Structure formats: structure tokens, C-alpha cells
Amino acid sequence: MAGKYEIYKDKKGEHRFRLKASNGQAILASEGYSSRKACDNGIASVQRNSVVDAQFERKEAKNGKHYFVLKAKNHQVIGQSEMYESESAMENGIKSVMTNGPTESIAEAS
């Protein structure tokens, strides 16, 4: 099973997506979008940008955990990872997004 995008509405009624790896684990989460069309555009941006290592910004939180954000060519953040205990775990997360990001599999969350 390949990775997939799951689209859902949050408590505020905004459209969001999460990219899930083939094992079902969420590996990238989006911001909230006001419309489904904008959310679809966000997915398209991840599909394009997730294959370019330079589009990933590696970060360290104040608590010492590591995470990354994926940025579009215009430098706008289009997704953020979970927090990782180590830098190497974060790098594995980036590799997973690079592998699964181009997928065209999109589903509504149930």
C-alpha cells in the first residue's frame, strides 16, 4: 500500500490534510484552509515540492525535539511534521515524505 492524503474538516470547519505513509502513520500535516479547493491546491504543492530536499526546513524546538516544515517555492509553509526525539528520526521522516508525497491517492477521512 502506498501513502495517501487524507482530507478532513477541523473543529473550526477549516479543510486540512495529512499525508500518511504506507503504514498509516501521519508524516505531514497541513494548515487550515477556508475551502476544499485551497486544500486541494495545498496537496498539489506538496506533491511538487516534497521531492526537493532543499524545500525542507529542519528545525529544533525549545524542548530539544526535532521537526521539519515543507515549504513551497515562494517560501510559504505547506506542511509540518510531528516532533521527533532525534535528528536521525527526523531525517527518516523527511525521506518518508519525499517517498510518499508525490502520491495521487487522496481520500476523505471518515
Secondary structure, 3 states (H helix, E strand, C coil): CCCEEEEEECCCCCEEEEEECCCCCEEEECCCECCHHHHHHHHHHHHHHCCCHHHEEEEECCCCCEEEEEECCCCCEEEECCCECCHHHHHHHHHHHHHHCCCCCEEECC
